[in-house]
Amino acid sequence: MDLYVMRYVVSVAEYGNFSQAAAACHVGQPALSQQIARLEREIGVPLFYRNSRGAVPTEAGKEYVRRAKVILALNNDLDAQMSAFAGFRRGTLTLGLITSLECIEFGDMMASFMRNYPEISFSIRQFGSYQLLDMLADHSIDMAFLNKPIERQIPAAINFRKLGEDRYDLAVPYDHRLSGEKEVSIRDLKDERFIFHQPWQIASELVTRACAEAGFAPDIACRSGEPSISINMVQGGMGVAVLPSEEFAKRKLNGVVHVRLRENIIKEVGMAWRKDSESPLIRTLVEFAGEWAREI
């Protein structure tokens, strides 16, 4: 069984869709489908139930994916160890990212890292923090840049290092009753409709907790996992949004006013990696990111 076909199967299981998996693997969808179908014929069992909405692993598929992840992780570790013996660092790391990493200047950090280590490449997966922790645990990714969880402990088998933090502030339409205020309390938002985060995002827990401490449950007009979409909805007058302050700094706010919140709603941003897979590649990135965070 070829490793690249294993990656195809794992990717389809992650995305639940052949087209999205093909895009993530940088291969055409017909080619990916044909390779998986050929594998199923070779092993004599179907790995996925296909339907109009996508693909769901069979029991055999679930077991294949579980074992394939272990094999792929071991292969990555072997490549890294051989690179270390050869006296240089080269290889590919699969990184998991949340959508908002401006407070650690993630894009600039990675550009600088790649200038220093041009023989290391990356494959990117973008999900919420809790999903990324699960993906780390089952070897779907090598490292994650995420928010520190609030309601759930980081597993003992995973390292977490804080790199930065960002506070949350308020976005209101330009003609909102609070748009002229420099600072407001979360209590002032009791009767407002909220453009809210998705339930699996750490931000959802942060803001829900802040509202509860202020004595109310937020009236949610809609949810969005993308800050840019939330700002557009605020601009359209659909409600107010509590967003990371980095989002206000990096974009022009047409029709939206940034108002500071009196309460300290803070998220911690950091990197996480498995304790059992501290390869030379991972150690290199961990050390580089730690130094970067100390300097910004």
Backbone as a ProteinNet text record, in pm:
[ID]
protein_1_A
[PRIMARY]
MDLYVMRYVVSVAEYGNFSQAAAACHVGQPALSQQIARLEREIGVPLFYRNSRGAVPTEAGKEYVRRAKVILALNNDLDAQMSAFAGFRRGTLTLGLITSLECIEFGDMMASFMRNYPEISFSIRQFGSYQLLDMLADHSIDMAFLNKPIERQIPAAINFRKLGEDRYDLAVPYDHRLSGEKEVSIRDLKDERFIFHQPWQIASELVTRACAEAGFAPDIACRSGEPSISINMVQGGMGVAVLPSEEFAKRKLNGVVHVRLRENIIKEVGMAWRKDSESPLIRTLVEFAGEWAREI
[TERTIARY]
84.7	0	88.7	66.9	147.5	105.9	205.7	177	86	104.4	23.1	-124.4	-153.5	-292.8	-348.3	-263.5	-305.1	-345.2	-265.5	-298	-431.3	-458.5	-586.8	-702.6	-689.6	-797.3	-818.8	-710.9	-721.4	-785.6	-749	-804.3	-954.2	-997.8	-1141.5	-1217.1	-1159.6	-1224.2	-1235.2	-1133.4	-1134.8	-1238.5	-1242.1	-1328.5	-1468.7	-1483.7	-1612.4	-1655.9	-1559.3	-1590.7	-1468.8	-1490	-1378.7	-1317.6	-1400.7	-1349.1	-1263.3	-1309.7	-1232.4	-1103.5	-1111.7	-991.5	-888.9	-936.4	-845.5	-776.8	-853.4	-794.5	-688.6	-717.6	-621.3	-494.6	-508	-392.7	-325	-377.4	-320.6	-318.8	-432.6	-445.7	-585.7	-605.1	-736.4	-832	-959.3	-1057.7	-1074.1	-1077	-1088	-971.4	-849.8	-732.6	-739.9	-780	-792.2	-897.5	-1013	-1120.5	-1076	-1004.5	-958.6	-858.9	-768.7	-669.2	-735	-833.7	-902.7	-985	-1051.2	-1128.7	-1037.1	-917.7	-821.1	-776.7	-752.3	-713.9	-825.2	-949.1	-1061.8	-1070.4	-1043.1	-1043.7	-930.1	-814	-698.7	-722.6	-782	-800.1	-932.1	-1022.9	-1145	-1259.1	-1248.8	-1357.4	-1372.5	-1494.8	-1512.1	-1468	-1405.5	-1359.8	-1457.3	-1543.3	-1636.8	-1775.1	-1876.5	-2010.7	-2021	-2049.2	-2063.2	-2210.2	-2237.2	-2372.3	-2363	-2478.4	-2479.7	-2415	-2406	-2348	-2199.4	-2146.3	-2003.3	-1969.4	-1887.8	-1839.9	-1825.6	-1866.8	-1857.4	-1781.3	-1680.6	-1603.3	-1688.9	-1666.4	-1723.8	-1647.2	-1688.8	-1613.7	-1471.1	-1457.5	-1322.6	-1246.6	-1317.6	-1255.2	-1204.1	-1283.2	-1242.1	-1113.3	-1106.9	-987.4	-867.5	-891.6	-783.2	-728.6	-818.6	-776.4	-697.4	-745.4	-675.2	-531.8	-515.4	-380.9	-296.4	-360	-286.8	-227.2	-301.2	-250.2	-123.9	-122.7	-4.5	113.8	87.7	194.6	250	160.5	205.6	285.2	241.1	315.4	453.7	461.5	591.8	681.8	622.9	701.3	757.5	673.6	721.1	834.3	818.4	922.9	1052.3	1037.7	1156.2	1228	1151.7	1212	1288.1	1226.2	1288.5	1417.5	1414.1	1533.2	1646.1	1613.6	1715.9	1775.1	1687.4	1737.3	1834.8	1802.2	1891.1	2026.3	2026.2	2152.3	2232.2	2162.3	2230.8	2288	2256.2	2315.5	2235.5	2109.7	2026.2	1881.2	1797.8	1655.8	1579.7	1508.4	1422.5	1303.3	1195.3	1076.6	951.6	839.5	709.9	642.5	587.6	507.6	363.7	270.9	128.6	83.7	45.1	6.7	-143.6	-199.7	-338.6	-345.3	-436.2	-445.7	-589.7	-607.2	-734.8	-738.3	-853	-866.5	-797.1	-774.3	-725.7	-596.5	-483.8	-352.2	-271.8	-341.8	-272.9	-193.1	-236.9	-168.7	-26.2	5.9	143.8	210.2	145.6	199.4	240.5	144.6	174.4	230.3	169.5	215.9	360.7	397.2	535.3	629.4	582.5	664.9	697.9	597.2	620.2	706.9	688.7	773.8	919.8	942.6	1078.2	1134.8	1051.2	1095.9	1139.5	1060	1089.9	1213.3	1241.5	1367.1	1487.3	1471.3	1580.1	1592.9	1479.9	1479.2	1405.7	1465	1395	1363.5	1423.7	1397.6	1286.5	1221.3	1104.4	979.5	884.1	759.1	642.2	524	409.6	282.8	200.9	64.4	-27.2	-129.8	-211	-352	-401.5	-540.3	-598.1	-717.6	-776.5	-906.7	-907.6	-1024	-1027.4	-1128.3	-1136.1	-1037	-1013.1	-910.1	-936.3	-1061.3	-1090.7	-1072.2	-1112.8	-1091.7	-942.6	-863.9	-720.2	-656.7	-702.9	-650.7	-682.1	-803.7	-840	-753.9	-727	-645.2	-500.7	-451.9	-318.7	-315.4	-417.4	-420.9	-425.5	-495.8	-504.7	-405.2	-303.1	-191.3	-231	-339.9	-377.6	-291.1	-237.8	-150	-29.7	76.7	199.1	201.7	151.2	149.4	23.7	-15	-130.8	-100	-148.7	-147.3	-293	-324	-464	-483.6	-608.7	-641.5	-638.8	-591.1	-592.2	-736.3	-772	-911.1	-954.4	-1086.9	-1142.7	-1217.6	-1307.5	-1394.7	-1334.1	-1224.3	-1167.2	-1017.1	-964.4	-821	-743.5	-624	-535.9	-489.9	-502.3	-460.6	-316.8	-292.2	-158.7	-53.3	-94.5	1.6	40.6	-15.3	10	74.6	181.5	246.4	174.6	167.9	114.5	208.4	243.3	325.8	256.8	234.1	170.5	265	210.9	289	241.3	115.1	61.2	-81.2	-141.8	-281.2	-345.5	-476.4	-551.1	-679	-721.6	-846.1	-958.1	-1078.8	-1196.7	-1262.8	-1307	-1379	-1507.8	-1578.5	-1711.8	-1714	-1786.5	-1812.2	-1960.8	-1992.1	-2131.9	-2148.4	-2271.5	-2294.1	-2268	-2232.9	-2196.2	-2307.9	-2436.1	-2548.7	-2606.8	-2533.8	-2579	-2576.6	-2660.5	-2669.6	-2538.4	-2451.4	-2324.7	-2205.1	-2230.6	-2119	-2036.6	-2091.9	-2017.7	-1940.8	-1953.6	-1885.9	-1743.8	-1651.2	-1515.2	-1502.9	-1584.7	-1578.7	-1716.6	-1755.6	-1884	-1862.6	-1962	-1958.8	-2038.7	-2003.8	-2080.4	-2225.7	-2248	-2385.3	-2471.1	-2409	-2483	-2539.3	-2502.7	-2542.8	-2655.1	-2715	-2816.1	-2929.2	-2972.5	-3087.3	-3047.4	-2919.5	-2871.9	-2882.8	-2886.9	-2874.9	-2727.6	-2677.5	-2534.3	-2509.5	-2404.4	-2343.8	-2239	-2263.1	-2185.5	-2089.6	-1998.7	-1902.6	-1969.3	-1902.7	-1953.7	-1933.8	-2022.2	-2016.7	-1883.1	-1813.4	-1687.7	-1567.3	-1587.3	-1475.8	-1457.1	-1331.6	-1301.7	-1368.5	-1375.3	-1437.3	-1582	-1652.9	-1792.2	-1800.6	-1708.3	-1706.2	-1669.9	-1571	-1528.1	-1642.2	-1710.9	-1814.8	-1939.1	-1974.3	-2088.8	-2066.2	-1944.2	-1912.2	-1919.9	-1868.1	-1873	-2017	-2102.7	-2244	-2310.7	-2279.6	-2337.5	-2297	-2169.7	-2122.7	-2189.9	-2236.4	-2308.9	-2457.9	-2502.7	-2641.2	-2737.8	-2688.2	-2780.3	-2718	-2805.5	-2762	-2772.8	-2673.3	-2676.5	-2789.2	-2853.9	-2956.6	-2883.8	-2873.1	-2789.2	-2871.8	-2836.3	-2904.5	-2852.8	-2721.6	-2661.7	-2521.3	-2462.6	-2327	-2237.1	-2111.3	-2012.8	-1876.4	-1803.3	-1668.6	-1563	-1603.5	-1509.8	-1531.7	-1431.9	-1447.8	-1486	-1432.4	-1463.4	-1612.5	-1672.4	-1816.1	-1895.5	-1851.8	-1919.8	-1920.3	-1806.7	-1798.6	-1892.3	-1900.2	-1993	-2137.2	-2172.3	-2308.1	-2337.1	-2237.2	-2253	-2274.5	-2196.2	-2208.7	-2349.7	-2410.2	-2545.8	-2654.3	-2617	-2715.2	-2783.4	-2725.4	-2789.1	-2768	-2670.4	-2643.7	-2506.4	-2462.2	-2328.3	-2243.4	-2112	-2022.3	-1908.4	-1870.3	-1753.3	-1641.4	-1536.5	-1432.2	-1293	-1192.4	-1055.3	-1013.8	-943.1	-902.1	-813.9	-744.7	-659.8	-740.9	-868.3	-952.7	-980.4	-987.8	-1011	-885.8	-771.2	-645.3	-607	-650	-598.2	-689.1	-805.8	-897.8	-963.8	-1004.5	-1077.1	-1222.3	-1273.4	-1407.2	-1508.5	-1552.4	-1654.5	-1790.3	-1849.4	-1981.8	-1983.7	-1865.1	-1854.7	-1765.6	-1807.1	-1731	-1674.5	-1547.8	-1478.5	-1494.7	-1557.4	-1578.8	-1510.9	-1432.3	-1359.9	-1455.2	-1433.7	-1511.2	-1437	-1512.2	-1452	-1397.5	-1469.4	-1426.8	-1307	-1220.2	-1105.8	-1144.5	-1185	-1213.1	-1089	-1009.8	-877.1	-868.1	-810	-778.9	-627.4	-583.8	-442.3	-418.4	-317.2	-281.3	-147.6	-138.2	-12.7	0.4	101.7	125.3	117.2	70.2	55.6	114.5	172.6	230.9	235.6	239.1	239.6	376	373	497	573	499.4	565.1	619.1	614.3	661.4	746.1	835.3	920.6	1038.3	1008	1109.3	1195.9	1309.6	1391.4	1314.5	1224.9	1146	1057.1	987.8	897	975	1085.8	1165.8	1216.5	1253.8	1302.7	1194.8	1072.5	964.7	922.8	920.3	885	983.6	1111.3	1213.6	1204.7	1184.1	1175.5	1055.1	938.5	816.5	828.8	891.7	911.9	998.2	1106.4	1193.2	1119.2	1041.8	965.1	869.4	798.5	699.7	763.7	884.4	953.5	994.6	1010.2	1060.5	951.6	827.2	721.4	654.1
-118.8	0	124.4	214.8	335.5	437.7	509.1	608.7	719.6	757.6	867.3	828.4	698.3	653.2	654.1	618.3	629	772.2	868.3	1009.2	1046.3	992.8	1019.9	970	846.5	787.8	868	904.5	982.9	1118	1179.3	1309.9	1301.4	1198.4	1182.1	1162.4	1084.8	1063.4	1193.7	1279.4	1406.3	1503.1	1513.8	1612.3	1559.3	1426.7	1368.6	1397.4	1427.6	1470.5	1445.1	1378.8	1345.6	1471	1566.8	1686.8	1770.3	1791.1	1869.6	1797.8	1665.9	1588.4	1599.2	1593.8	1605.2	1741.1	1846.5	1980.9	1990	1931.3	1935	1856.6	1751.7	1668	1715.3	1823.2	1879.5	1776.6	1709.9	1610.5	1624.2	1583.5	1589.2	1491.6	1530.6	1445.5	1309.6	1303.7	1172.3	1080.1	1135.1	1053.1	999.6	1085.4	1042	932.2	951.9	852.2	719.1	724.6	602.4	525.7	599.3	533.2	466.2	532.4	472.5	351.8	362.5	249.1	129.6	156.5	50.2	-16.2	65	11.3	-77.8	-33.5	-113	-247.7	-248.5	-375.1	-465.7	-406	-484.8	-550.6	-475.4	-529.6	-604.4	-587.4	-666.2	-615.8	-493.4	-435.3	-287.5	-234	-90.1	-11.8	102.1	187.8	301.3	333.5	444.5	408.3	461.3	465	594.4	584.8	704.2	743.7	874	924.8	1063.7	1124.5	1254.2	1364.6	1345.8	1449.7	1430.9	1315.8	1295.6	1150.4	1126.3	991.3	974.2	856.4	822.5	691.5	684.1	559.3	441.3	326.3	202.1	161.9	52	4.6	-30	-95.5	-125.4	3.6	103.6	232.1	301.1	296	358.8	295.7	161.7	92.3	123.1	129.9	163.8	302.7	398.9	536.4	543.6	473.3	475.8	426.9	314.6	258.3	338.7	391.2	470.7	595.3	657.9	777.3	745.9	631.8	592.2	568.6	499.1	471.2	600	693.2	819.6	902	900.9	974.5	914	781.1	714.8	745.6	750.5	782.9	924.3	1019.4	1157.7	1165.7	1091.4	1092.5	1030.9	924.2	859.3	954.4	1023.9	1121.2	1228.4	1274.9	1380.4	1330.7	1208.6	1154.5	1135	1087.1	1067.5	1201.7	1302.2	1435.8	1485.4	1457.3	1499.6	1430.3	1300	1227.5	1282.2	1329.5	1381.9	1521.3	1579.7	1708.1	1827.9	1809.3	1922.7	1889.1	1988.8	1969.7	1988.9	1885.9	1896.7	1803.6	1831.5	1747.8	1833.7	1770	1838.1	1823.7	1933.5	1933.4	1966.5	1895.3	1924.8	2008.6	2132.2	2226.1	2246.7	2255	2293.4	2437	2516.3	2657.8	2696.6	2789.7	2857.4	2974.2	3042.2	3145.4	3275.7	3301.6	3433.4	3420.2	3459.8	3449.4	3578.1	3688.9	3816.2	3861.1	3825	3875.5	3821	3711.8	3662.4	3684.4	3764.4	3793.7	3664.7	3570.7	3435.4	3433.9	3510.9	3511.1	3555.1	3661.8	3710	3607.2	3544.6	3444	3328	3277.5	3163.8	3201.9	3325.2	3370.8	3375.6	3425.3	3431.3	3291.7	3203.4	3066	2999.4	3017.8	2951.2	3010.4	3137.5	3194.7	3130.5	3098.8	3037.7	2888.1	2822.5	2678	2646.7	2677.4	2664.8	2521.5	2422.6	2284.1	2220.2	2299.1	2250.8	2308.2	2222.1	2266.7	2232.9	2287.7	2274.5	2236.9	2157.9	2131.7	2187	2262.5	2336.4	2277.7	2263.1	2228.5	2338.2	2386.6	2496.6	2451	2451.7	2408.6	2488.5	2459.7	2520.2	2455.6	2520.4	2473.8	2333	2302	2169	2061.6	2092.9	1998.4	1974.3	2081.5	2067.3	1981.2	1993.6	1908.3	1761.4	1735.4	1597.5	1546.8	1634.6	1594.9	1568.5	1643.9	1615.8	1478.6	1450.7	1325.2	1204	1217.2	1100.2	1106.5	1192.1	1197.7	1250.3	1326.1	1384.8	1504.9	1571.6	1687.1	1672.7	1746.9	1741.4	1847.8	1966.4	2078.3	2160	2238.2	2326.7	2461.9	2566.6	2701.9	2734.8	2753	2756.6	2841.9	2854.3	2920.4	2818.3	2859.5	2769.7	2740.6	2612.8	2578.6	2636	2652	2706.7	2598.1	2530	2432.5	2292	2271.2	2137.6	2145.4	2053.3	2050.7	2003.4	2058.6	2007	1867.6	1766.4	1630.5	1625.3	1535.7	1523.9	1486.8	1423	1378.8	1490.1	1610.6	1721.2	1838.8	1891.7	2012.9	2137.1	2241.1	2370.3	2479.1	2572.2	2686.9	2814.8	2903.9	3031.3	3118.6	3179.1	3269.3	3413.6	3433	3568.7	3567	3681.7	3691.4	3811.7	3808.1	3919.1	3938	4061.2	4089.9	4110.3	4094.9	4109	4244.1	4304.9	4431.7	4421.8	4533.1	4534.7	4602.7	4540.8	4601.4	4634.8	4761.3	4804.2	4880.5	4885.8	4967.7	5115.3	5193.4	5334.1	5416.1	5375.4	5451.2	5388.3	5298.7	5231.8	5327.7	5303.1	5390.5	5397.7	5295.8	5294.1	5336.1	5374.7	5402.8	5524	5612.1	5730.6	5710.2	5592.4	5563.9	5512.6	5552.6	5500.7	5364.4	5342.1	5216.9	5185.7	5059.1	5016	4887.3	4850.6	4724.6	4620.2	4495.2	4387.8	4391.7	4448	4459.7	4550.7	4643.7	4734.5	4664.8	4538.1	4466.5	4366.7	4372.2	4274.5	4263.5	4374.7	4373.7	4372.7	4350.5	4351.1	4212.4	4210.8	4085.4	4070.6	3949.1	3922.9	3846.6	3889	3804.4	3723.8	3593.4	3514.4	3419	3365.9	3267.2	3130.3	3038.8	2902.4	2831.8	2736.1	2673.9	2607.9	2557.9	2486	2579	2709.3	2803.2	2848.3	2865.5	2912.6	3047.3	3132.4	3264.2	3253.7	3151.3	3132.5	3111.5	3031.3	3007.9	3135.3	3209	3332	3432.8	3456.4	3559.3	3512.1	3384.7	3331.4	3344.7	3314.1	3325.8	3471.6	3563.5	3705.7	3754.3	3711.2	3750.1	3691.5	3565.9	3502.1	3576.3	3617.2	3692.4	3829.1	3879.8	4007	3987.6	3862.9	3836.3	3809.7	3774.5	3745.8	3645.2	3585.4	3497.1	3574.9	3567.6	3647.2	3604.2	3703.4	3679.8	3669.9	3549.1	3524.9	3533.9	3632	3647.8	3545.8	3524.4	3424	3395.5	3289.9	3250.1	3248.2	3283.9	3277.2	3248.3	3159.5	3129.8	3221.1	3310.3	3400.1	3544.4	3605.8	3743.8	3842.6	3822.4	3914.8	3911.6	3792.8	3780.6	3845.4	3825	3886.6	4038.7	4096.1	4241.6	4288.9	4211.6	4247.9	4247.5	4152.9	4145.1	4259.4	4297.9	4416.7	4540	4549.1	4661.3	4669.2	4552.8	4549.3	4573.2	4591.3	4622.7	4503.1	4382.2	4261.9	4243.6	4314.4	4300.1	4352.6	4323.2	4361.2	4235.2	4252.5	4136.4	4166.5	4066.6	4075.4	3998	4071.2	4014.6	4044.5	3966.7	3996.9	4135.7	4208.3	4344	4345.6	4232.8	4225.1	4242.6	4202.4	4214.6	4360.5	4445.7	4587.6	4655.7	4605.6	4669.1	4638.7	4523.7	4481.2	4512.7	4571.8	4596.6	4734.1	4790.7	4916.7	4889.5	4963.4	4937.2	5035.1	5008.8	5092.7	5062.7	5163.6	5146.1	5071.4	5042.4	4970.3	5049.8	5056.3	5130.8	5033.1	5052.9	4972.6	5039.6	4969.7	5022.5	4929.1	4985	4903	4850.8	4724.6	4666.2	4683.6	4719.5	4742.5	4612.7	4503	4374.4	4320.1	4250.6	4188.1	4048.5	4041.3	3912.4	3878.8	3785	3759	3615.8	3601.7	3468	3450.6	3328.9	3294.2	3217.7	3259.8	3192.6	3122.4	3000.7	2928.5	2815.7	2734.2	2619.1	2492	2385.4	2257.2	2147	2048.2	1935.5	1815.1	1695.8	1573.3	1551.7	1505.4	1479.5	1360.1	1270.6	1150.9	1170.7	1293.6	1314.5	1440.5	1460.3	1578.5	1552.9	1549.6	1528	1653.6	1644.2	1763.4	1874.9	1838.8	1940.6	2016.2	1941.4	2005.5	2088.4	2033.6	2110.7	2240.4	2234.9	2354.6	2462	2424.2	2521.2	2571	2483	2523.8	2628.5	2602.8	2697.1	2829.7	2821.3	2943.3	3026.3	2962.3	3035.3	3096.7	3024.1	3078.9	3204.2	3200.7	3318.2	3433.4	3401.1	3503.8	3574.9	3495.9	3553.5	3644.3	3611.4	3696.4	3830.1	3836.2	3957.5	4051.9	4001.6	4089.3	4165.9
0	0	0	-91.1	-100.8	3.9	56.8	159.9	107.7	-18.8	-70.3	-76.7	-101.6	-102.5	40.1	136	276.3	309.1	261.2	286.4	222.5	104.4	39	125.2	175.2	255.6	383.5	451.4	574.9	546.4	436.7	402.4	373.2	300.6	273.9	404.9	496.2	626	704	695.7	767.9	710.5	578.2	514.2	484.4	477.6	444.4	302.7	218.5	82.2	-6.8	-121.7	-210	-274.4	-312.6	-379.3	-285.2	-161.1	-65	-27.8	-15.1	16.9	-95.6	-219.8	-334.2	-335.5	-306.8	-302.7	-193.5	-75.8	35.4	2.6	-79	-115.8	-243.9	-302.1	-425.3	-538.2	-556.2	-662.5	-721.3	-844.2	-905.3	-838.6	-831	-764.7	-834.1	-968.5	-1032.8	-997	-994.8	-963.3	-820.7	-726.4	-587.1	-574.9	-638	-631.5	-691	-803.8	-868.2	-781.8	-716.3	-631.9	-511.9	-451.8	-337.2	-381.9	-497.6	-549.1	-577.7	-631.7	-659	-528.8	-425.5	-295.3	-239.4	-251.3	-200	-271.8	-400.8	-474.3	-426.1	-398.1	-354.6	-218.4	-126.2	8.9	23.3	-72.7	-75.1	10.2	61.6	142	107	111.1	89.5	212.4	190	300.1	328.7	231.2	248	195.1	263.2	207.8	127.1	-2.4	-84.8	-91.2	-85.2	-105.6	-168.4	-194	-262.5	-181.3	-49.8	36.8	62.4	25.6	47.7	72.2	174.3	203.5	354.5	402.8	544.9	557.2	644.5	656	702.9	642.5	692.6	819	883.6	1000.1	959.6	841.7	791.9	763	710.4	680.2	805.1	913.2	1039.2	1092.1	1083.3	1130.9	1041.3	910	816.6	847.1	866.4	893.5	1024	1126.7	1255.9	1240.9	1173.5	1158.1	1059.5	954.3	855.7	920.2	1011	1078.2	1157.2	1222.6	1299.1	1205.2	1093.5	997	937.1	901.1	841.9	942.1	1068.6	1171.2	1190.8	1193.8	1207.7	1088.7	969.8	850.9	859.1	905.4	920.8	1022.6	1134.1	1235.9	1182.1	1104.3	1045.8	951	866.6	775.3	852.6	960.6	1040.1	1105	1158.7	1222.8	1122.1	1003	901.3	857.1	850.7	816.9	922.7	1048.9	1157.3	1146.6	1117.6	1101.7	984.5	882.1	763.6	787.3	901.7	936.1	890.9	849.2	812.2	842.6	833.6	859.8	730.1	690.3	573.8	594.2	525.8	538.1	537.2	567	564.7	699.9	748.9	871.1	835.6	896.9	879.8	999.2	971.1	1076.3	1078.3	1199.7	1218.1	1266	1207.3	1241.3	1271.5	1365.4	1380.9	1281.4	1271.4	1168.3	1204.4	1333.4	1374	1454.1	1391.4	1456	1441.7	1422.2	1400.7	1522.5	1641.8	1761.4	1774	1704	1704.2	1568.1	1481.8	1348.1	1277.4	1272.9	1225.4	1083.5	993.6	855.4	843.7	914.9	912	975.6	1083.1	1150.2	1057	986	898.1	778.1	728.4	617.9	662.3	784.1	836.4	859.4	911.2	935.4	805.1	700.3	573.3	505.7	533.4	481.7	551.1	679.2	754.4	729.6	700.2	679.3	548.8	435.5	306.7	265.9	332.2	293.4	375.8	461.5	535.3	468.7	437.5	376.9	469.4	437.6	526.8	451.3	518	473.3	582.1	543	639.1	649.1	773	800.4	889.7	859.4	936.1	1001.7	1135	1212.6	1342.8	1428.3	1560.3	1655.9	1769.7	1864	1915.2	1953	2006.1	1898.8	1776.3	1667.1	1644.5	1654.5	1633.8	1742.7	1866.1	1973.1	1944.9	1896.4	1860.8	1745	1648.7	1533.1	1574.3	1671.6	1725.3	1790.8	1871.2	1945.9	1854.4	1739.6	1651	1534.6	1549.1	1453.1	1315	1306.4	1177.4	1142.9	1245.2	1225.7	1317.4	1286.2	1366.9	1476.2	1443.5	1537.8	1514.2	1616.2	1600.4	1661.8	1596	1651.4	1682	1810.6	1852.5	1976.8	2017.9	2144.3	2257.5	2372.7	2488.4	2527.3	2543.9	2577.8	2711.7	2724.4	2848.3	2924.8	2855	2919.6	2923.8	2857.2	2850.1	2873.1	2950.6	2977.4	2854.4	2838.3	2734.2	2776.8	2689.6	2727.2	2777	2870.5	2930.4	2827.5	2718.7	2616.2	2520.4	2539.5	2446.5	2520	2463	2513.6	2460.7	2543	2499.4	2547.6	2455.8	2493.6	2449	2542.5	2510.9	2429.5	2323.3	2239.2	2247.9	2279.1	2284.9	2334.8	2339.8	2379.9	2313.7	2308.2	2249.4	2328.2	2343.3	2413.5	2312.4	2360.1	2274.9	2299	2190.1	2196.1	2115.3	2106.9	2049.1	1912.5	1819	1687.9	1679.9	1650.2	1636.7	1505.4	1449	1329.6	1360.4	1259.4	1279.3	1341.6	1319.4	1373.1	1499.4	1562.9	1684.4	1803	1902.4	2020.3	2098.1	2083.1	2157	2072.4	1949	1857.3	1898.2	1978.8	2022.4	2151.4	2211.7	2338.4	2315	2402	2393.1	2459.6	2563.1	2637.6	2693.1	2685.5	2740.7	2818.6	2898.2	2970.9	2894.3	2914.1	2851.7	2898.4	3018.3	3071	2984	2914.4	2828	2704.5	2684.6	2564.2	2590	2707.1	2745.9	2644.9	2587.8	2496.8	2349.4	2321.9	2183.9	2120.4	1988.8	1913.6	1873.6	1884	1862.7	1733	1662.9	1560.6	1635	1650	1744.7	1674.9	1754.4	1706.2	1696.7	1628	1619.9	1754.8	1788.3	1921.9	1953.9	1850.6	1876.9	1891.6	1878.5	1890.5	2035	2076.5	2211.9	2236.6	2133.1	2146.5	2192.9	2146.3	2187.5	2338.2	2392.2	2536.5	2612.6	2562.2	2628	2639.8	2527.1	2525.6	2600.4	2586.9	2661.9	2811.3	2855.3	2998.1	3043.7	2962.7	2999.4	3011	2919.5	2925.9	3050.3	3081.6	3200.1	3327.5	3334.5	3451.2	3460.4	3344.5	3342.5	3367	3380.9	3418.9	3305.8	3187.7	3077.7	2981.3	2900.7	2792.1	2662.5	2575.2	2452	2358.6	2299.8	2198.3	2064	2011.5	1894.2	1766.2	1683.1	1554	1453.5	1451.9	1364.8	1414.2	1361.5	1398.9	1275.6	1295.9	1188.9	1249.2	1183.6	1229.5	1170.4	1079.4	1012.5	1059.9	1124.7	1171.7	1061.5	941.1	831.6	797.7	802.6	776.9	889.7	1013.3	1127.7	1115.2	1075.1	1058.6	947.5	839.6	731.8	780.2	866	918.7	1014.9	1093.2	1178.6	1091.1	987.3	893.9	836.4	813.1	758.6	861	987.1	1090.1	1151.8	1135.3	1187.4	1337.4	1394.1	1536.4	1570.3	1692.7	1737.8	1746.3	1750.7	1758.9	1854.4	1932	2019.5	1950.1	1910.4	1825.5	1880.5	1841.1	1883.4	1835.6	1921.2	1885.2	1760.8	1733.1	1614	1486.2	1490.8	1371.6	1338.1	1437.9	1413.5	1359.7	1402.9	1363.7	1219.8	1168	1038.4	920.4	945.7	834.8	847.1	734.4	731.7	767	863.9	914.9	855	735.3	673	734.3	797.8	856.1	987.6	1043	1169.9	1264.5	1392	1493.2	1595.7	1627.6	1728.1	1864.2	1959	2093.3	2193.1	2281.8	2379.2	2485.7	2526.8	2635.6	2767.5	2871.1	3002.3	3061.3	3039.6	3092.2	3013.2	3082.3	3015.9	2967.6	2842.4	2778.8	2696.6	2746.6	2690.8	2638	2520.8	2469.9	2471.1	2500.8	2492.4	2362.9	2289	2164.3	2184.8	2137.7	2154.2	2054.9	2075.6	1988.6	2072	2009.2	2077	1989.4	2055.1	1982.6	2076	2019.5	2099.3	2164.9	2288.3	2359.6	2300.6	2233.6	2180.4	2038.9	1986.8	1849	1836.3	1931.5	1927.1	1831.8	1704.8	1602.1	1587.9	1518.8	1495	1424.2	1331.9	1262	1359.5	1445.2	1541.2	1641.1	1692	1788.2	1726.8	1600.1	1531.9	1526.3	1488.2	1478.9	1616	1714.8	1852.4	1903.2	1883.2	1930.4	1855.2	1725.1	1644	1684.7	1699.7	1735.8	1874.2	1966.6	2101.8	2100	2023.1	2011.9	1943.4	1842.2	1769.2	1864.9	1946.6	2037.1	2140.4	2181.3	2280.5	2221.7	2088.8	2026.5	1976	1959	1907.1	2020.7
[MASK]
++++++++++++++++++++++++++++++++++++++++++++++++++++++++++++++++++++++++++++++++++++++++++++++++++++++++++++++++++++++++++++++++++++++++++++++++++++++++++++++++++++++++++++++++++++++++++++++++++++++++++++++++++++++++++++++++++++++++++++++++++++++++++++++++++++++++++++++++++++++++++++++++++++++++

